[in-house]
Amino acid sequence: VVEVVAGEKLVDLAKDGFDAGIRMGELIDADMVAVRLTPALRLIIVGSPDYFARNGRPRKPAELAGHSCVRMRKSDGTVAHWRVRGPRETIDIAVSGPLIVNDVPTMLAAALGGVGLAQVPAPLAADLLSSGQLEEVLAEHAPSSPGLFLYFPSRAQVMPKLRAFIDHVKAYAQAVLLKESRDPARLSVRGRRAARPTRAPRAAGEE
């Protein structure tokens, strides 16, 4: 039996009783064992055709200051900056706008409604881009995220239940990658998840 808990909060696996979690790579602590599930993902800026008809398109990152941007409040209470690729390195920029949310689906819904621009992992917007409901801007400035990883404490013993879960998730991720290999942007990755098998002792130890 597997219990899956999905949410934006970055949980402490040991403290909250989870065996493993799934996060974007940049959010995983250095003392964790990380198992790659996806290739690196682009973080793209999107908006609706209606929004662009009313406000025009930013042609360079500095022009984002003149646009309404849907922002994300992180689990620590701060509002996330947007990341863009500069000439030499990725930089963080502060944007502004009329709406702050704490999850990507709401951010996408706001962008669809013409509230403003949104910065999201490319796979989450793939269907909306394909259908023309959203359009990408500043594509050449889209930074990369390391991708999605399954992770667990490095000091934890990999019990059979955890090994079975890891193998299952890896096999599923590889099957999705193979299926979508002709169009990698359509890889379906949704949010951060923590998994807690409920009929076995919790894992503890090292891989």
Salt bridges, closest charged atoms under 4 A:
GLU3 OE2 - ARG196 NH2 2.85
GLU8 OE1 - ARG192 NH2 3.30
ASP19 OD1 - LYS161 NZ 2.96
GLU26 OE2 - ARG83 NH1 3.46
ASP50 OD2 - ARG54 NE 3.09
ASP127 OD1 - ARG186 NH2 3.01
GLU135 OE1 - ARG57 NH2 2.09
GLU136 OE2 - ARG42 NH2 2.70
GLU140 OE2 - HIS141 NE2 3.82
ASP167 OD1 - ARG163 NH1 3.44
ASP183 OD2 - ARG186 NE 4.00
GLU207 OE2 - ARG163 NH2 2.49
